[in-house]
Amino acid sequence: MVDKDDLREQFIEAFEGADYPVNSPMDLVPALPQGPGTKFESGDFSMTAMELNTKGGDSQEFPYDDVESLVDDIMEGLENQGEI
């Protein structure tokens, strides 16, 4: 079972260091601890940042002015795709 609150915190921690506003997923890469290979895990959910962009990216609407709105859309995209 995925702990959505834990997963949300992982996303915030990983993406909060980006230089906002961000205009594309590539603007987020420098903030990630292991770049596109940064892994997010909770319960039976495991996905790298690169996979996250392809599986949850349909709900993202760049640019983003802050980490909260970005993470809201990532979570919504993953839910809509049945990933969490």
Buried (B, 14 or more C-beta within 10 A) or exposed (E): EBEBEBBBEBBBBBBBEBEBEBEEBEBBBEBBEEEBEBBBEBEEBEBBBBBBBEBBBEBBEBEBEBBEBBBBBBBBBBBEEEBB
